[in-house]
Amino acid sequence: MAGVHGGWLREGVEHLYDLEYARVGDRAMLLDLYFPESGATPRPLIIWVHGGAFRTGDRRDGCVAARMALRGYAVASVGYRLSHEALFPAQTHDCRAAVRWLRAHADDYGLDTDRFGAWGPSAGGHLVAMLGVAGGHDVLEGDEGVTGYSSRVQAVCDWFGPTDFSRMNDYPGDMDHDAPDSPESELVGAPIQQRPDLVARANPITYITGAEPPFLIVHGDHDPLVPHDQSVRLYNALRSAGVEATLHTIAGAGHGTPEFYTSEITALVDAFFDRYLRS
């Protein structure tokens, strides 16, 4: 247990592992829940979506949001199909199916269905941004698992997620995003510069209507894998549509480097979720 979450789990936090939120063929789609052992319910919920370039990662690997259970939140860490299992939009479908399942079972776990937030890094940042864009887009919804419940969230914290695959090579870095075997090309199933139609479908900016929830976007300006400009693009699109959004740039930080885990950033994220999910 301690190794899974860096040793933070301690007395006062309950955890439920391997809850099935949907089934795709023979594949059970699973999430884990963390919540305080005591305190008033229903609780606000933070949905954590892990990173890993869409091709790796696990819901129990570095679930930073799990510490929020010590602050009175429920936390759901969601697993989803990786790019070698299914192409986009399967990953977004999975995340939305998890949100619907959590609403359907809110009474079972003491969750406040009007106070759902989402938080994720890198590929997870992309996926929580896709959760945050306004509903009504059938291509993003899917029909996996429980239907008939909203997949909307009320706050989004995007850590250094890609937002426009076609422009990632505009800035020099450690990866050729246009290559056929790049994470982005593998996600959409084709070299990204050859299929602008697929790239547009995978771009959260495509779906912004102005009805999105508040966003907190955090990115390092020395990120060698996902250019800082990707977050600038999302921020500008949200603000242009009249959406409440904050872009916090961490000077000198790379891709998920230790600068993201300082007391300053912890306080920033805590204040964001407290403002929109507690007040």
N, C-alpha and C positions, 0 to 999 in steps of 0.2 A: 504493500500500500504506500509506504512512505516514498519509495522510489518513483512511483508513478507521478506524483505531484510535487517532487522536490522536497518532501518532508513536511509540507505545511499542514496536512490533514491532522486534526487533533480532536480531543474531546469536545463535543458540542455540535459536531457536523455528522449528519446521516448521509449515506450514499446508497443508491440503488443502481446496480450495474445491469447492462444487457437487456434493457427494456425494448421490446420490438415495436417500432412505430409504423412499419409497413413491411410488406414482403413483395419482392420483385423476382418472379420465377421461384427458384429455390433459395434465393438470397434473402436472409433476414436482415432488415435494416434496423440498426440498434442505436440507442442513446443511453447515456448515464445521467442520473440526477443526483444533485447535492443540495442539501438544505439544512437549515438549523434544526437542532433537536427540539428547540423550544422557541416561543415567540408567537406573535399574532399572525393569523392567516386570514384571508389569502395574502400571499407574498408576491412581490414583483419577481419576474423571471428574467434571467439573462441567458440567452442561447449562444453557446460557444461553438464556432465552426473552425476546425483546425486548418492549418496550412499544409504545404508540401508540394507545391507546383502542380497541383491537381493529380499527381501521379503517385505520391507517397503520403505518409502521415497517418495518424490514428487519433481517435477521440480522447484517448487517455495520455497522449504524448504532449506534455507541456500545456495542459489546460490552465492557462493563467487565470481565467475567469473563476475557477473553482474557489479561489480565496474569497470571492464575494459572498459565499455561504456564511462566512464568519461575520458579515456585515448585515445579515438579515435577508439576503436574497436567496431565492432558489436558482440553481444553475443547471442547465441541460447541456451536456456536451454531445454533439451530434456526429455520428458517422455517416458517410455518404459514399456513393460509388466513385471510384477513381477512374482516370481517363482510359486505363487499359481495360476497364470493365464496361464502360459505356461513354459515349460522346455527349458533349453539351447538347441539350439542356438537362441531361439526367441529374447532374449534381444539384442544380437549382430545384428541380422537381423534388429531389430527396429532402432538401432543406425545408421546402415549403410543406412537404408531407409531414415532417417532424413538427413544424409549428401547428399544423392542423390537429395532429394527434395530441399535442400538449394542451391545446384548448379543449379538445374533446374529453380529456382526462383531468382537467384542471381541478375539479372537486376532489378527485382521488388523492391529489398531491398538494392541495392547498395553494393553488396558483391563482393569481389575479389576471384574468384574461384580458383586461384593459391595460395591463402594464407589462408588456413583453418587449425586451430589448435584444439586440443581436450584436455580437462582437467577434471579430476574427482577424487573423494576420495573413498577409500574402494572399495565397489562393483563397483562404478563408475570408480575407478582406473583400475580395471580389464577390464571394458568395453572399456575404452579409449585405453588401451593396445591392446585389440582385434581390435579396429579401426586402430591402428598404424601398425599392422603387414601387410606385403606386400599383395597386391591384388592377385587375381587368385585362391583363395581358395573358391570354390563354396559353401562349407558347411557354410562359414561365411557370404556369401553375401545375400542370400534370394531374394525373388521377391516381397516383400511387397512394395506398393506405386509405385513411379516413378522408371522406369528402364532406362537404356541407358545412365546414367551419372556415373561418377566415385564416389566411396565412400572413396577414399583415403584422408588422411589428411597430412599436411606438418610439423606438430610438435605435440608432445604428452607430457603432464604433468600428470604423474601418482602419486597420493598421496596415499601411503600405501595400494595399491591394492593387493589382493591375485593373485598369478601367477601359483602355482602348488598345487592344492587341496590335492594331495596325500601325501604331505610332511608338511602339516601345523601342524600336531601333533608332529613333530620332536622336537618342543620346547614347554616348559610348558607355559600355559596361562589360561585364564578364560573360555575357550570353548573347548569342545570335538568335533573337526571337523570331526572325523570319525563316529560320531553318526548318526543314520538314520534320525534324525530330525535337523541335523546341516544345516546352510544356504547352504553349498556347496552340501550336499547330496540332499537337496530339489531342488536345481537348476538343477542337472543332473538327478534326478528322481530315485536314488538308493544310498545306502551307498557307499561312494566313494572308500573304499578299496575293495569292491566287484566288481567294474566296472572300472578297469583301462583304458579300451577303451574309456569310456565316459569322464573320467578325462583328458586323453590326448587330446581329442577334445576340451575341455574347457581351455586348457593351452596355453596361447599366445606363449610360447616358442616353441611349436610344429610347429608353422607356420613361424618362423623367417627365412628369406632367405638372409638377407644382404642388401635388398633394402628398409629397413624401414626408416622413417624420424627420425630426432633427438628426443631423449627422455630426459626428466628431471624427475627423480624419487626421491621422497621425503618421508622419513619414519622415525619414531621415534624408538630408540633402546630399549624402554620399552613398546612397543605395546603389550597389553595382548590379543588382538583379532586376528590380522594378524601379524604373526612373522616378524621381520625385515628381516630375511633370505629370505622371499618371494621376496623382492625387490632386494636383493643381487643376487638371482638366475636369475631374469630377466635381471639385469644389466650385469652379466657375459655372459649370452647368447647373448645379443645384441653386446657387445664388441667383443666377439669371432667371430661374423659374420661380424665384421668391421663396425658396426653401431655407429654413434656418440651418446653417452649416458653419462649422468652424474647421479651419485647417491649421494644425499645429505642426510646424517644422522643427525637427530636432537637429540643430547644427552639428555637423560632423558625424552623425549616426549613419550606419550602414543598414543592412537588411536584417532586422531583428536583433541588432547588437545590444550590448548591455545598457546603452542609454535609454532603452525603452522600459527598463525595469527600475528606474530611480524613483525616489519618493515624489519627485515633481510630477512625473508622468502618472504614477499611481494615483496621486491626488487629483490630477486632471480628469482621469477616467472616472474615478469615484464620484467626483462632483457632477460630471455629465450625467451619469446614470441616476444619481440621487435627484438631480433637478427634474428629469423627465419621467422617471418611473416611481418617484416617491412623493413629490410635491403635488 
